[in-house]
Amino acid sequence: MRLNMAGRPRNEVVVALVAGGLYVLLTALVAIHVTDSPDAQVRQWFRPDDVWGPVQLRADLVVEGFSPSQIVLALPLAGAVASAARRSWEPLRLAIEIGAATLVIVVGTKALLGRPDTHGEVGPLSGSFPSGHTAVLLTVLGGSLLLLVPTVRWWMWGLVVVIDVFMGWCLLLEAAHWASDVLGGMLAGIFVLAACVGLRRFRTEHAGKAPITANRP
């Protein structure tokens, strides 16, 4: 574990360890079907008897409009803009690392578990757990903040979380994912952001450069 001058772990290291640990725990619970019953109850509460109506139509606009395929290029674009502005490849490198880590964790877990979705369907590399919608949206928004905003305030992080929670809410309204899928995607996104920022700090400090903060890559 990387320690700071006072002997305490860096904030991003603590966040990565907590989020990563919770993600592994939740993945294990999903794998042994502990979450099946509460997931089914939540599904029935959000979309009773699988009825599709006006609420689901509105939720689908959010789910489809901000799907991974629609927003994924925003992160490397933010990295390219930041690299051009700072005349350094580091921002683009960070963007690629965040995107690659998200892809590996999400797709890898989906392939490993092969969890059926709320309608009992599952395809190759397309298991329901974790939600790619919540994981990708969180890393794209959070990563873009880190790359483009000189000082990321707490309320900005709060806004990112609120937007991601809203996405999760819409996914549950149309029963596109189980509740544990949504939570798993959020935990995966938090882990990736914290771990990549910690790695960037480690590289910078060991290259003899000025330390960076979690607010500015």
N, C-alpha and C positions, 0 to 999 in steps of 0.2 A: 504494500500500500504506500502510495506517495504521501509524504508528510510535509507540512509547511514549516516555517521557521520556528513556530511555537510548539511543534511536535503534534499538531492536530491535523487530521485528514483534510484535504481540500474539499470544499463544498461539493464540487461536481463528482468527486470520488465517492463521497457518502451517498449522494443521490443515485449514482450508478449502481452501487452495491445494494441499496435498498430496493430500487426498482427492479434490478436484475434478479435479486433473490425472490421477490414477490412474483415475478414473471415465471421463474422456474417452479415455484410452489403451485401457482395457479395452473400451469401446464400439466403438472403431475396430477392435480385434482381432476382436471378435465379428462386426462388419460384413463383414470380409474373410475370415471363416471360419477364422482361425488357431486359434481355441479349439475347433473342432469335434471334432478327434481326441481331445485330452485330456478334453473333456466326455463323449464317448462312453465312454471308458475308466472314468471316475469313475462314470458311470451304471451300467455293467455291474458295477462293484465293489459299489455300494450296493444295487442291486436286480438280481441276476443273472437274465438271461433274462426280465426283466419279470414275474417271479412275484409274486403278491400273497398275503401270508400274515399270520400273527399280528403280526409286527414292523411291517408296513405298516399294519395296523389300529390299532395303538397310536400310531404316528406320526401317523396321520390325525386322531386326537383332538386333538393339539396344533395341527396345521395348520388344522383347521376351527375349533377353539375359540378360537384367537387370530388368525383371519383379519382382514384390514383392515376388512371390514364389521362385525365383532364388536367391534373395539377403537377404531375411528376417533373415536368421540364422547368417548372418555376424555380426549383432549387439550384440546378446547374446554371440557370440564367442569372440568378442572384449572385452566385459565385463568380461568374464571368464578369459581371458588372463591378463587383467589389475588387476583383483582381486588376481590372483595367484602371480603376480609380486609384488603387494603391501601388500599382506597378509591381505586383508580386503575384506569384502563382499560388501562394498559401491559401487565400480564400477559396479559390476554385478547388484546390486539393481537399479542403475541409468539406466543401459541398459534395464532392464525389465520395468521400469517406462516409458521410452521413447517409447518402443515398444507397451506397453499396451495402452498408451494414444493415440498413432497414430491409433491403431486399433479401439478404441472406437469412436474417432472423425470421422474417415473416414467411417467406416461401419455404425455408427449411422446416419450420415448425408445422406448417400446413401439410407438407409432404410426410413428415414423421408421424403425425397423429391421424391424418386423413379423416377428420371429424365430419360427419354428415351435417348439412345445414338444417334449418328449421323445417324443411320439407323432405328431409331424408335423402337428399341428393349430395353426391360428392364426386369430383372428377380428379384426374391426375394433377398433382401439385395445387389442388384448389380446395383443400379442406377448409372448414369454416373457422377454425381457430388458428391464429388470432385474426381479428378484423384488419384487413389491409387498409380499409377506408380510414379508420381512426389512427392507425400507426403512421401511414404516409402523410395524412393531413397534419398531424402533430409535428413530424420531422420537417416537413416542407415549411410550415409556418414558423416553427422555432428556429430552424436552420437559417431561414431568410432573415429573421430578426438579428441573429448573431452576425450575419454577414453584412447587413446593410445599415444597421442602427449602431452608432458609436457607443451609446450607453443604453442598455436595455433595462428599463425600470421594472419593478415588481408587477405593476399593473399591466404592463405589456405581456408578461408571462401569463398573468391572470386571464387576459383577453384570449390568448392562444388556447388556454385550457378550456375556457367557456365555449369557444368555437368548436373545439374537438368534442366536448360533452354534448353540444347541440347535434353534431353529426351522429354521435352514438345514439342520442334520443330518436333521431329520425330513422336510423337503422332498426331500432327496436319497434318503432311504430309500424313499419312495414314488414316486420319479422324477417328482415334480411339476414340477421345474425342473432345468435344467442347473447344473453347479457354478459356471460363470461368471455365471449369472443371480443366484445367491445372493450371490456376492461383489459383484456390481454393485449389488444392493440395499443391502448394508451400506455400501459406499462412498458411495452416494447419500444414505443417512441421516446418515452422519457429516458429509458436506459441508453438508447443510441445517442441521443443528444448529449447527455451527461458524459458518457464514455468517450465520445469523439472530442468534446471540449477538453476533457482531462488529458487525452492523448496529445492534443495540440499543445497544451500547456507544457507537458513533459518534453516534447520535442524542442519547443522554443527555449525552455530553461537549460536543457542539456546542450543546446547549440551555442550557449553563451550569450543569448539575446535577453532583452528585457522581458520579465514575466508578463503574460497576458492574463486578463481576467476572464471569467465566464461570460462577461457581458460584451466582450469584443474580441473577435478572432484575429 
